[in-house]
Amino acid sequence: MNFKALSGSSSWLAIVGASFFWSWMDRAMFGDSLYFALAPSDGSLGPALELAQTSFIVMLAASVAVFAACAARARSGGSSVWSVKLTATAAALGFAGNVAVFVASSLGATVPTVAGAFASGCAMAVFNVSWGRVCVAQGPAKAMTHISGAWALGLVVNVLTEGLVPFAEGVFVAILPLLSCALYMADARLQSREPYRIDVAEGKLEPARPAKVQLLGIDVRFPLCILAFCIAFGLMCSFEIFSPAEAAPSSVFDIVGLRGIVALLFFVASLTALARHMELLFNACLSFMVFGLLAMTVGLYTNDVQGLARLFIPIGYAGFDILVWTLIAFYGKTTPASLVRIVAVAMGAEQAGILIGQLIGIGLGGAANAANNVVLMVLSYLLLLAVMGLARLCTVLWRRQRADGREAADSAVRDGEAADDHLDRFADAYGLTSRERDIFALFAEGRSAPYIAEMLVLSENTVKTHLRHIYTKCNLHNRQDLLDAIEAFKG
């Protein structure tokens, strides 16, 4: 296990903070944690689900509007990863929106509930961009570790939330944006320390060839595939989550649970050698999505396979969402487009797709009235084409990244062999030991003692002791003297 990967944008602090945000989104947007009081004692969930569905649509629409504004206003350039004031404002807005939904829905007041949902949706979009910038700041590998770790931990948070009494559950969900913001601010304040420091230069890739058709400087295929893909998920939300069937409330937890399990697999894989072959996992998840869509189509004529759709589509969606974040990081490192714009366009397309799917499901009359509907069948097969297009895009980009990595490694070896020749002569001249040579080579590159200790799996005191021995053997007194002495061995 490569636990050194849990640093920077994928540090434990970033992962835990992001998990609180995603859990908030799961419970407040896709779940019914804030609407429990509407459920009457006879077990009829109709009024609660109807208001929850309305609020869900309002939250999605508000999020799409904020993402569109962020994409339009974003500027290219090296803007800071952190937006502490904006995120703190969003946390306060999200908390206020949660409280409004929680209280107003308990009283059956539709207008205040919808207003609270709008505020919460806007706040969620800001949080999505804020944590998204942290997630993708150091490239695709760190992004995958961050997002899969946050969702895997989110499964634990959701399981614990399920065990609370309804009132405590609602209160806990309401304060989640405040908890997430607190950890976001703590992470921002600890940027001068390891392992929290985010080096945006890490994960740099060779610039990609500009796409023929672009949207705000981004390959248009990317948001279009996301949009089409998420329409399928929006349809399932309409037919499963907000169905009046007695089993409907468990659908949210089924989706979150399956996503958490898939995310845990990706998280473990990102810490092992499997990280070099992630496209295999991605394509497997996309295949599950294809099977889910086929099952949903067959389900128009029989109920025997509807359970498969509810199983396969969430698994595929989990892999898809992790893929989206790794591709955002990839485009962020290979295109001149602003990172904020890339995140906003991708997440805006995702939320818009879910919204469109939700509205189509409502227009078709829900699952009970959708049988033999030609529109739904045609749409399902169009979505299959979108899935295959995304799979192709995924495979091409990951192969490109591996090729760039091999070329960079080969170049580094060639350059290193030429550059290290004078270092070897210097080490031979002063009789440095094998361990001293390792430390000396990194120190000559400008690496700090803490970095060397981490790379060589030594204590910082051991590294400093070896450096003192090197100075003594070379009869030198400081770093500059050492660099000057090394310079004399060049040529």
C-alpha positions as semicolon CSV with decimal commas, in nm:
position;residue;x (nm);y (nm);z (nm)
1;M;0,000;0,000;0,000
2;N;0,133;0,343;-0,097
3;F;0,011;0,546;0,199
4;K;0,231;0,836;0,086
5;A;-0,047;0,905;-0,164
6;L;-0,255;1,032;0,130
7;S;-0,107;1,379;0,116
8;G;-0,180;1,715;-0,043
9;S;-0,516;1,715;-0,217
10;S;-0,576;1,358;-0,098
11;S;-0,471;1,410;0,265
12;W;-0,694;1,268;0,536
13;L;-0,814;1,620;0,620
14;A;-0,924;1,688;0,261
15;I;-1,090;1,347;0,230
16;V;-1,284;1,378;0,557
17;G;-1,391;1,736;0,481
18;A;-1,511;1,642;0,134
19;S;-1,692;1,336;0,270
20;F;-1,904;1,563;0,493
21;F;-2,001;1,767;0,186
22;W;-2,093;1,463;-0,024
23;S;-2,288;1,312;0,267
24;W;-2,479;1,639;0,299
25;M;-2,562;1,627;-0,070
26;D;-2,670;1,262;-0,043
27;R;-2,902;1,321;0,251
28;A;-3,035;1,671;0,176
29;M;-3,068;1,658;-0,203
30;F;-3,120;1,291;-0,291
31;G;-3,250;1,178;0,048
32;D;-3,548;1,252;0,270
33;S;-3,366;1,330;0,596
34;L;-3,515;1,681;0,611
35;Y;-3,873;1,573;0,531
36;F;-3,944;1,305;0,791
37;A;-4,220;1,498;0,971
38;L;-4,444;1,488;0,664
39;A;-4,475;1,110;0,679
40;P;-4,808;1,031;0,849
41;S;-4,840;0,757;1,105
42;D;-5,028;0,530;0,865
43;G;-4,709;0,490;0,660
44;S;-4,828;0,681;0,351
45;L;-4,527;0,867;0,208
46;G;-4,706;1,047;-0,076
47;P;-4,703;1,407;0,060
48;A;-4,345;1,383;0,187
49;L;-4,216;1,235;-0,138
50;E;-4,402;1,492;-0,348
51;L;-4,249;1,784;-0,159
52;A;-3,909;1,613;-0,154
53;Q;-3,925;1,570;-0,532
54;T;-4,016;1,936;-0,582
55;S;-3,729;2,043;-0,356
56;F;-3,495;1,805;-0,539
57;I;-3,577;1,969;-0,872
58;V;-3,532;2,317;-0,722
59;M;-3,193;2,221;-0,574
60;L;-3,078;2,082;-0,908
61;A;-3,192;2,394;-1,096
62;A;-3,022;2,624;-0,843
63;S;-2,699;2,425;-0,870
64;V;-2,703;2,438;-1,250
65;A;-2,751;2,817;-1,237
66;V;-2,454;2,863;-1,002
67;F;-2,234;2,634;-1,212
68;A;-2,326;2,831;-1,525
69;A;-2,233;3,157;-1,351
70;C;-1,900;3,011;-1,233
71;A;-1,818;2,882;-1,581
72;A;-1,900;3,217;-1,741
73;R;-1,703;3,428;-1,492
74;A;-1,399;3,202;-1,446
75;R;-1,072;3,340;-1,576
76;S;-0,773;3,150;-1,706
77;G;-0,460;3,169;-1,497
78;G;-0,311;3,044;-1,173
79;S;-0,583;3,138;-0,928
80;S;-0,554;3,010;-0,573
81;V;-0,686;2,665;-0,489
82;W;-0,862;2,806;-0,183
83;S;-1,172;3,028;-0,156
84;V;-1,221;3,041;0,219
85;K;-1,455;3,341;0,243
86;L;-1,683;3,222;-0,037
87;T;-1,697;2,871;0,107
88;A;-1,775;3,004;0,456
89;T;-2,057;3,212;0,308
90;A;-2,189;2,905;0,127
91;A;-2,175;2,706;0,452
92;A;-2,389;2,966;0,629
93;L;-2,632;2,975;0,335
94;G;-2,651;2,596;0,321
95;F;-2,715;2,570;0,694
96;A;-2,990;2,833;0,673
97;G;-3,145;2,654;0,375
98;N;-3,135;2,321;0,557
99;V;-3,304;2,469;0,863
100;A;-3,572;2,629;0,645
101;V;-3,646;2,298;0,471
102;F;-3,638;2,108;0,800
103;V;-3,880;2,339;0,981
104;A;-4,107;2,439;0,691
105;S;-4,154;2,083;0,565
106;S;-4,253;1,977;0,916
107;L;-4,529;2,238;0,902
108;G;-4,629;2,145;0,547
109;A;-4,536;2,495;0,419
110;T;-4,442;2,456;0,054
111;V;-4,307;2,805;-0,028
112;P;-4,053;2,829;0,260
113;T;-3,945;2,471;0,188
114;V;-3,880;2,551;-0,177
115;A;-3,694;2,871;-0,080
116;G;-3,476;2,672;0,158
117;A;-3,413;2,415;-0,114
118;F;-3,303;2,691;-0,352
119;A;-3,056;2,828;-0,094
120;S;-2,921;2,480;-0,022
121;G;-2,880;2,405;-0,393
122;C;-2,679;2,724;-0,448
123;A;-2,459;2,644;-0,148
124;M;-2,401;2,287;-0,267
125;A;-2,276;2,413;-0,603
126;V;-2,025;2,647;-0,435
127;F;-1,902;2,364;-0,213
128;N;-1,878;2,141;-0,518
129;V;-1,647;2,389;-0,689
130;S;-1,446;2,459;-0,371
131;W;-1,375;2,096;-0,287
132;G;-1,348;2,018;-0,658
133;R;-1,054;2,256;-0,696
134;V;-0,883;2,084;-0,405
135;C;-0,961;1,740;-0,549
136;V;-0,807;1,797;-0,894
137;A;-0,524;2,038;-0,802
138;Q;-0,251;1,771;-0,821
139;G;-0,361;1,570;-1,122
140;P;-0,567;1,259;-1,201
141;A;-0,403;1,014;-0,958
142;K;-0,458;1,236;-0,653
143;A;-0,809;1,323;-0,775
144;M;-0,907;0,957;-0,789
145;T;-0,770;0,892;-0,440
146;H;-0,948;1,200;-0,302
147;I;-1,292;1,139;-0,450
148;S;-1,298;0,763;-0,394
149;G;-1,176;0,807;-0,036
150;A;-1,437;1,075;0,034
151;W;-1,720;0,858;-0,100
152;A;-1,599;0,548;0,081
153;L;-1,590;0,744;0,407
154;G;-1,926;0,895;0,314
155;L;-2,070;0,544;0,326
156;V;-1,971;0,526;0,694
157;V;-2,128;0,867;0,760
158;N;-2,450;0,762;0,589
159;V;-2,467;0,433;0,779
160;L;-2,429;0,619;1,109
161;T;-2,693;0,871;0,998
162;E;-2,937;0,590;0,919
163;G;-2,911;0,477;1,281
164;L;-3,023;0,811;1,427
165;V;-3,377;0,894;1,531
166;P;-3,550;1,118;1,271
167;F;-3,506;1,446;1,460
168;A;-3,136;1,382;1,530
169;E;-3,088;1,275;1,167
170;G;-3,235;1,602;1,041
171;V;-3,023;1,811;1,279
172;F;-2,705;1,625;1,185
173;V;-2,769;1,668;0,812
174;A;-2,841;2,039;0,866
175;I;-2,498;2,101;1,025
176;L;-2,296;1,898;0,772
177;P;-2,206;2,206;0,559
178;L;-2,066;2,373;0,873
179;L;-1,854;2,067;0,955
180;S;-1,727;2,044;0,598
181;C;-1,643;2,415;0,593
182;A;-1,455;2,389;0,925
183;L;-1,227;2,119;0,783
184;Y;-1,189;2,312;0,456
185;M;-1,068;2,617;0,649
186;A;-0,836;2,403;0,863
187;D;-0,685;2,248;0,550
188;A;-0,629;2,594;0,401
189;R;-0,452;2,713;0,718
190;L;-0,222;2,408;0,723
191;Q;-0,084;2,458;0,370
192;S;0,264;2,531;0,506
193;R;0,282;2,184;0,664
194;E;0,320;1,833;0,537
195;P;0,122;1,623;0,454
196;Y;-0,144;1,889;0,388
197;R;0,050;2,116;0,151
198;I;-0,087;2,109;-0,204
199;D;0,182;2,154;-0,468
200;V;-0,011;2,250;-0,783
201;A;0,298;2,176;-0,994
202;E;0,262;1,807;-0,910
203;G;0,095;1,587;-1,170
204;K;0,189;1,812;-1,460
205;L;0,124;1,657;-1,802
206;E;0,213;1,748;-2,158
207;P;-0,043;1,986;-2,318
208;A;-0,315;1,808;-2,513
209;R;-0,393;1,883;-2,876
210;P;-0,687;2,129;-2,888
211;A;-1,021;1,962;-2,959
212;K;-1,194;2,044;-3,288
213;V;-1,515;2,151;-3,113
214;Q;-1,489;2,327;-2,778
215;L;-1,724;2,467;-2,515
216;L;-1,560;2,749;-2,317
217;G;-1,221;2,605;-2,406
218;I;-1,315;2,246;-2,312
219;D;-1,356;1,946;-2,544
220;V;-1,732;1,952;-2,606
221;R;-1,751;1,571;-2,603
222;F;-1,675;1,573;-2,231
223;P;-1,979;1,770;-2,105
224;L;-2,206;1,615;-2,370
225;C;-2,121;1,262;-2,257
226;I;-2,174;1,364;-1,894
227;L;-2,508;1,523;-1,981
228;A;-2,637;1,218;-2,167
229;F;-2,504;0,978;-1,906
230;C;-2,672;1,159;-1,618
231;I;-3,009;1,165;-1,791
232;A;-3,020;0,789;-1,726
233;F;-2,950;0,844;-1,359
234;G;-3,213;1,118;-1,345
235;L;-3,466;0,879;-1,495
236;M;-3,386;0,620;-1,232
237;C;-3,424;0,885;-0,961
238;S;-3,768;0,966;-1,097
239;F;-3,880;0,603;-1,123
240;E;-3,716;0,465;-0,809
241;I;-3,632;0,728;-0,545
242;F;-3,953;0,929;-0,568
243;S;-4,185;0,641;-0,641
244;P;-4,474;0,610;-0,395
245;A;-4,392;0,243;-0,349
246;E;-4,320;0,136;0,006
247;A;-3,965;0,042;-0,083
248;A;-3,885;0,380;-0,230
249;P;-3,714;0,539;0,074
250;S;-3,454;0,264;0,075
251;S;-3,355;0,345;-0,284
252;V;-3,144;0,642;-0,178
253;F;-2,951;0,433;0,071
254;D;-2,911;0,155;-0,188
255;I;-2,757;0,404;-0,432
256;V;-2,529;0,559;-0,169
257;G;-2,431;0,218;-0,032
258;L;-2,339;0,076;-0,372
259;R;-2,148;0,393;-0,459
260;G;-1,955;0,370;-0,132
261;I;-1,860;0,007;-0,195
262;V;-1,742;0,083;-0,549
263;A;-1,554;0,390;-0,424
264;L;-1,379;0,178;-0,161
265;L;-1,256;-0,056;-0,436
266;F;-1,119;0,241;-0,631
267;F;-0,962;0,388;-0,317
268;V;-0,777;0,066;-0,234
269;A;-0,673;0,029;-0,598
270;S;-0,535;0,385;-0,602
271;L;-0,294;0,290;-0,321
272;T;-0,162;-0,018;-0,503
273;A;-0,005;-0,108;-0,837
274;L;-0,356;-0,129;-0,987
275;A;-0,350;0,251;-1,010
276;R;-0,160;0,211;-1,339
277;H;-0,451;0,024;-1,498
278;M;-0,753;0,215;-1,373
279;E;-0,920;0,220;-1,714
280;L;-1,002;-0,149;-1,661
281;L;-1,207;-0,067;-1,350
282;F;-1,369;0,229;-1,523
283;N;-1,472;0,024;-1,824
284;A;-1,610;-0,248;-1,596
285;C;-1,829;0,009;-1,419
286;L;-1,944;0,155;-1,749
287;S;-2,037;-0,197;-1,860
288;F;-2,256;-0,228;-1,549
289;M;-2,426;0,095;-1,654
290;V;-2,494;-0,051;-1,999
291;F;-2,646;-0,363;-1,842
292;G;-2,855;-0,142;-1,614
293;L;-2,994;0,056;-1,906
294;L;-3,074;-0,264;-2,094
295;A;-3,249;-0,400;-1,785
296;M;-3,444;-0,075;-1,753
297;T;-3,554;-0,109;-2,116
298;V;-3,661;-0,471;-2,070
299;G;-3,834;-0,360;-1,749
300;L;-4,082;-0,169;-1,964
301;Y;-4,244;-0,503;-2,040
302;T;-4,175;-0,707;-1,727
303;N;-4,099;-0,642;-1,361
304;D;-3,865;-0,940;-1,337
305;V;-3,548;-0,744;-1,419
306;Q;-3,618;-0,411;-1,252
307;G;-3,407;-0,517;-0,954
308;L;-3,107;-0,556;-1,186
309;A;-3,150;-0,200;-1,310
310;R;-3,152;-0,072;-0,951
311;L;-2,831;-0,266;-0,887
312;F;-2,633;-0,204;-1,206
313;I;-2,708;0,164;-1,269
314;P;-2,576;0,288;-0,929
315;I;-2,258;0,079;-0,971
316;G;-2,205;0,225;-1,316
317;Y;-2,285;0,574;-1,194
318;A;-2,025;0,546;-0,915
319;G;-1,751;0,447;-1,158
320;F;-1,869;0,715;-1,398
321;D;-1,853;0,991;-1,134
322;I;-1,501;0,892;-1,027
323;L;-1,405;0,891;-1,394
324;V;-1,549;1,240;-1,437
325;W;-1,329;1,379;-1,159
326;T;-1,015;1,213;-1,294
327;L;-1,093;1,353;-1,639
328;I;-1,149;1,700;-1,489
329;A;-0,802;1,672;-1,335
330;F;-0,662;1,550;-1,667
331;Y;-0,807;1,843;-1,861
332;G;-0,695;2,079;-1,584
333;K;-0,335;1,970;-1,639
334;T;-0,340;1,952;-2,020
335;T;-0,553;2,250;-2,133
336;P;-0,525;2,626;-2,072
337;A;-0,886;2,645;-1,949
338;S;-0,942;2,765;-1,592
339;L;-0,973;2,485;-1,337
340;V;-1,284;2,651;-1,194
341;R;-1,440;2,658;-1,541
342;I;-1,365;2,291;-1,606
343;V;-1,517;2,187;-1,271
344;A;-1,821;2,412;-1,324
345;V;-1,887;2,290;-1,679
346;A;-1,853;1,922;-1,585
347;M;-2,061;1,945;-1,267
348;G;-2,316;2,170;-1,438
349;A;-2,358;1,911;-1,714
350;E;-2,395;1,640;-1,451
351;Q;-2,664;1,820;-1,252
352;A;-2,841;1,934;-1,570
353;G;-2,851;1,574;-1,693
354;I;-3,004;1,452;-1,367
355;L;-3,255;1,738;-1,382
356;I;-3,354;1,658;-1,742
357;G;-3,389;1,289;-1,660
358;Q;-3,604;1,375;-1,360
359;L;-3,832;1,598;-1,569
360;I;-3,860;1,337;-1,845
361;G;-3,958;1,077;-1,586
362;I;-4,228;1,307;-1,450
363;G;-4,349;1,382;-1,802
364;L;-4,377;1,010;-1,877
365;G;-4,598;0,965;-1,573
366;G;-4,352;0,775;-1,353
367;A;-4,260;0,409;-1,355
368;A;-4,619;0,285;-1,329
369;N;-4,725;0,454;-1,654
370;A;-4,405;0,426;-1,855
371;A;-4,458;0,071;-1,986
372;N;-4,438;0,033;-2,365
373;N;-4,338;0,399;-2,398
374;V;-4,148;0,441;-2,724
375;V;-3,986;0,766;-2,609
376;L;-3,825;0,597;-2,310
377;M;-3,697;0,310;-2,520
378;V;-3,541;0,539;-2,781
379;L;-3,385;0,751;-2,507
380;S;-3,236;0,442;-2,341
381;Y;-3,055;0,342;-2,659
382;L;-2,930;0,694;-2,717
383;L;-2,786;0,677;-2,367
384;L;-2,612;0,352;-2,455
385;L;-2,436;0,534;-2,737
386;A;-2,331;0,806;-2,493
387;V;-2,194;0,546;-2,252
388;M;-1,986;0,386;-2,526
389;G;-1,859;0,730;-2,629
390;L;-1,752;0,807;-2,274
391;A;-1,581;0,468;-2,248
392;R;-1,384;0,547;-2,563
393;L;-1,288;0,891;-2,432
394;C;-1,182;0,737;-2,102
395;T;-0,962;0,471;-2,263
396;V;-0,791;0,713;-2,502
397;L;-0,710;0,965;-2,228
398;W;-0,580;0,710;-1,979
399;R;-0,360;0,549;-2,244
400;R;-0,234;0,894;-2,333
401;Q;-0,153;0,963;-1,968
402;R;0,037;0,635;-1,933
403;A;0,229;0,709;-2,253
404;D;0,319;1,058;-2,127
405;G;0,428;0,904;-1,799
406;R;0,656;0,655;-1,973
407;E;0,806;0,924;-2,196
408;A;0,865;1,150;-1,897
409;A;1,025;0,865;-1,704
410;D;1,252;0,772;-1,996
411;S;1,350;1,136;-2,041
412;A;1,418;1,170;-1,671
413;V;1,638;0,861;-1,678
414;R;1,837;0,994;-1,975
415;D;1,874;1,338;-1,821
416;G;1,948;1,188;-1,482
417;E;2,226;0,968;-1,616
418;A;2,396;1,272;-1,767
419;A;2,331;1,496;-1,469
420;D;2,429;1,241;-1,202
421;D;2,771;1,169;-1,352
422;H;2,937;1,464;-1,180
423;L;2,755;1,379;-0,856
424;D;2,904;1,030;-0,866
425;R;3,250;1,175;-0,919
426;F;3,197;1,410;-0,625
427;A;3,078;1,125;-0,400
428;D;3,372;0,905;-0,502
429;A;3,617;1,184;-0,435
430;Y;3,499;1,230;-0,077
431;G;3,422;0,865;0,002
432;L;3,050;0,901;0,069
433;T;2,864;0,589;0,179
434;S;2,569;0,445;-0,015
435;R;2,314;0,605;0,219
436;E;2,501;0,937;0,215
437;R;2,498;0,927;-0,167
438;D;2,119;0,886;-0,170
439;I;2,068;1,177;0,068
440;F;2,334;1,389;-0,103
441;A;2,173;1,343;-0,449
442;L;1,832;1,460;-0,326
443;F;1,984;1,745;-0,125
444;A;2,174;1,864;-0,432
445;E;1,841;1,881;-0,620
446;G;1,716;2,130;-0,361
447;R;1,503;1,887;-0,160
448;S;1,437;1,963;0,206
449;A;1,522;1,732;0,495
450;P;1,153;1,643;0,561
451;Y;1,107;1,555;0,193
452;I;1,422;1,339;0,189
453;A;1,309;1,164;0,506
454;E;0,974;1,080;0,348
455;M;1,126;0,962;0,020
456;L;1,388;0,738;0,182
457;V;1,167;0,626;0,472
458;L;1,398;0,769;0,737
459;S;1,350;0,992;1,036
460;E;1,423;1,361;0,985
461;N;1,692;1,350;1,256
462;T;1,868;1,065;1,073
463;V;1,873;1,269;0,752
464;K;2,017;1,571;0,933
465;T;2,285;1,353;1,096
466;H;2,392;1,217;0,755
467;L;2,404;1,571;0,615
468;R;2,635;1,679;0,898
469;H;2,861;1,382;0,820
470;I;2,869;1,485;0,453
471;Y;2,968;1,842;0,545
472;T;3,242;1,708;0,772
473;K;3,384;1,470;0,510
474;C;3,384;1,745;0,246
475;N;3,518;2,010;0,487
476;L;3,225;2,235;0,402
477;H;3,005;2,448;0,626
478;N;2,678;2,525;0,449
479;R;2,459;2,438;0,154
480;Q;2,600;2,705;-0,076
481;D;2,955;2,578;-0,020
482;L;2,832;2,230;-0,109
483;L;2,664;2,350;-0,430
484;D;2,979;2,540;-0,530
485;A;3,188;2,229;-0,470
486;I;2,951;2,018;-0,682
487;E;2,969;2,276;-0,962
488;A;3,346;2,229;-0,978
489;F;3,297;1,863;-1,076
490;K;3,086;1,945;-1,382
491;G;3,232;1,927;-1,728
